[in-house]
């Protein structure tokens, strides 16, 4: 199929399916893109960027940057190598999202809904493939 979907359309469709406001959906998807941009394999992210117009800009925006973590984040980063750093960043993102009403349960609905919408439009699952390249964060990202 190989068609692009605008990020705003992906956000709207996924947020609606997950029972979130568009603002909550955008914050969560942009945060996930930022996390993936930092930790996923570049080839996997290139496929995401080729499928979702505006995704690269969103992933590189200030809105997408993981907040600096506290004690647990620091321990995870130092103890877990590359996987620990990704998990620490994911936990920090989750903490920030929980403040706007997006917790693990919401992410477990939102990200699969985004993947399903992306698959319906493009015929591929680049978001799911990118998540697979980051050990340990699939459960936190609902993947």
N, C-alpha and C positions, 0 to 999 in steps of 0.2 A: 504494500500500500504506500508506504513512505510519504505520508502527508504530515505537515506541521500543525500543531495546535498552539494558539496563543496562550501564554501563561495565565492570563486573566480568565479565559474560558475553562482551563483545567482547574483553576482554583474554584471558580463558581460551581462547576459540576461536582467536584469532590466535596466541597463544603456542604452543598445541599444534601448529598447522599449521606454525609457523616453527621448531619444535624447541627452544623456549626454555622456561625455567621460568616459572610464573605471575609470580613476582617480577620476573624480567628483562623479561617482556612488559609488565607494568604500568609499570615504570620507563621503558621506551622509549616506550610510548604516551602516558603522562602528560607526558614531556618533549616529545614531538612536539606534543601539544595546547598546551602552554605556549608553544612556539615559534610555532605557528600563531596562537594567541590574540594574541600580540604583533605579528605581522607580516602575517597574512592579512587580507583585506577583511572588515569586520564582518558584512556580509550572508552571506558564505560561512560564517563561524563561527557565526552564528545558526542556520543550517541544520544544522550539526554538533551544536550544543547541543539543537536540537529533536529530533534523531534518537537521541542517546545520553544517557540519563539519568545524571547525575553527571559529565558531561564538563566542564561549565563550572567546577564546584568543583575538579575535578582540575587544569584548565588554570590556575587562579588560585592553586593551592597552592604552598607553598614548594618542594615536590618538583619542580614543573614549571619553576621559574625557571632560565633558562640561567646557568651559572656565569660568572663574570667571566673573560674570555679573557686570554691572555698576549700576547706580542709580535705573533704572527700575527693574532690576533683584533683587536688594536688597529689594525694596519695595514689589515686588511680593512674595518673600520668606517670609518676615515677616508678610504680610497681609493674605496670603492664606493657611496657614497650609501645609499639605502634598501636596495638589493639587497645591498650590502656588509655592512650591519649584520645582515641576515637570515642571510647566509652565515657571518659571524663567529659569530653565536649558534648556528647549526647545528653549526659545527665545535666549539664549546665543549661543546655537548650531546653530540656524538659522542665527544669525549674523555672525558667523564664516564661515558658508557655503556660505552665500551671497558673501563673499570676493572671492570665487573661482567660482562664477557664478551659484550657486545652491540656488534658492529662493523657496518660497512657491509653486509657480506653478510647478517647477521642482520636488519638493518633492511629490506633488499631482499626478504626473505621475510615479515617481520612486518607491515609496513604494507600491502602488497597483500593479505595474508590478512585484515587488519582491514577493508580496503575491501570485499573480497569478502563477508565476513560481514555487514557493514553493508548492502550492496546486497541480499543474500539476505533480510534481515529487513525492510528498509524500502522496497526497490524503487528506491533512489536511491544516489548516490555522493557524499554531502556532504563526506566527508573528502578525496577526490580533487579535488573542485572547490575546496576551501580551499587545498590544496597548490598548485594551478595559479595561485592569485592571488599567490604569493610567488616572484618571479623568482629563479632560481638555486638554490633549495633542493630541488627535486624529486629530483635525483640523490642528494643527501645523505639525503633522507627515504625513498628507495626508491620514489618516485612517478614 
